[in-house]
Amino acid sequence: MSDFHGSASSGSEREPSRTPPPRTRGTRLRHRLAELRGPDVPAKALDARALAALAANPGCRRRAILDGAGVDKGSLASALGSPSVFGQSQFALVRGNAFEAKVKADGGAELLRLVHEKLDRGAEPPAEARVEVPDLSATGPEGRAARTALALREATGTAGAWTLLDHPMLALEVAGSPAFLEPDAVVVHPDGSWTVVEIKSFPMLDGSADPAKVGAAARQAAVYVLALERVAARLDPAPRVRHRVLLVCPKDFSNLPTASAVDVRKQRAVTDRQLARLTRIEEIADALPEGACFSPEQSAEALAAAVEAVPATYAPECLSACELAFHCRARSRDAGAVTRLGRPVRAELGGLSTVEEVLAAARGEAGDPDDPAVAALRRAARLRAEALATAGAGPGGPAAPAALPKSAPGSRSASGPGPARCPRVADHHARPAGGRALRPCPARRHRPAPAPVRPSAGLRTADHRR
């Protein structure tokens, strides 16, 4: 036997194995997400705005799997028959790009001046110090993220210099899948600390801006701060990531830049906690039926079945943050879910998830009497019935309208014509206590419009007008 094995090994060449190497966890997940996205459909990048919206609704598995797979939710909503108007206008995009180019002109001199003025007055002014603007170009998002991390490491080790990173690429793990984020700019101070710069095109009037837009920008910047902290944690020693970001906007109604420091510690803590609550994408993908695909190219029935296979958590706030909000709202209405009434109402109702369950619990037909939500509903129903009974109506319907008084003689009524009277005063007035009865004001006579005056013969029109 030993001679046989020896001769076989020496006289013949070993054939290469045709078994493909086993897929790693990351490779298997990428292939699975590509299958869900559809064949030959490019992935849509997950930006910080979408990530902040996802963190605001961590219980929505539908948005988590769609954003993780890079599905274009706008095209998906149009294919489902519920197109959304969510998005930014082309005019706003062009204006924002032009304003950002003006802020970053001349090597970011104006931008660094605003950073020094608003955040770091104790440092040497950028006009008198050394300023570095490294090149961050690389192939692919992974390459750009690696190049950004290297540039941050080099800038942190260069003491006494300002460094401006224009559109760096940051990586942040979201629900087990990497998301690549691109802030407007990141500034490295002379002391080695890092600051996120957010440039917006909405105006700042007299030093203040729209609170809703500022809040959205703060939540978006908090995502960038989280991603920067992940990069800083890999350095030794870890640099400080400032929690006060710089918001740059046009001043008043001009195109001149102005800035304000925004503290995003609260938004950062909320976003970090909400992202930790997200269900991992692998678990959501494994629960989908075989052959599920979110490609808009397939039939409407198959696409609707694939979307409905993933549970969604709709809230009225989704209308301003998600492209599928109209579709999810229609399904929520059809199911009678109480989530469409808002998160505060949903939280107060406890285990009651549909409107039918709420009404049945209020009528005493269902529900546990010891449940605080059920007890509150029944008490509200009793108070409503008492109020209707006091108003002279039964519990089954609204109060009947009071009978109108009879018209006074000489007034306009349905029984016969009469002279018109001022509608501001009722036909009959009760005599007030200690006072006289009010009289209706007399009717105004209709006066015909005056006839136009014509110029007499021989008189010119201009002289007549004078």
Secondary structure, 3 states (H helix, E strand, C coil): CHHHHHHHHHHCCCCCCCCCCCCCHHHHHHHHHHHHHCCCCCCCCCCHHHHHHHHHCCCCHHHHHHHHHCCCHHHHHHHCCCCCCCCCCHHHHHHHHHHHHHHCHHHHHHHHHHHHHHCCCCCCCCCCCEEECCCCCCCHHHHHHHHHHHHHHHHHHCCCEEEEEECCCEEEEECCEEEEECCCEEEECCCCCEEEEEECCCCEECCECCHHHHHHHHHHHHHHHHHHHHHHHCCCCCCCECCEEEEEEEECCCCCEEEEEEECHHHHHHHHHHHHCCCCHHHHHHCCCCCCCCCCCCCHHHHHHHHHCCCCCCCHHHHHCCCCHHHHHHHHHHHCEHHHHCHHHHHHCCCCCEHHHHHHHHHCCCCCCCCHHHHHHHHHHHHHHHHHHHCCCCCCCCCCCCCCCCCCCCCCCCCCCCCCCCCCCCCCCCCCCCCCCCCCCCCCCCCCCCCCCCCCCCCCHHHHHC
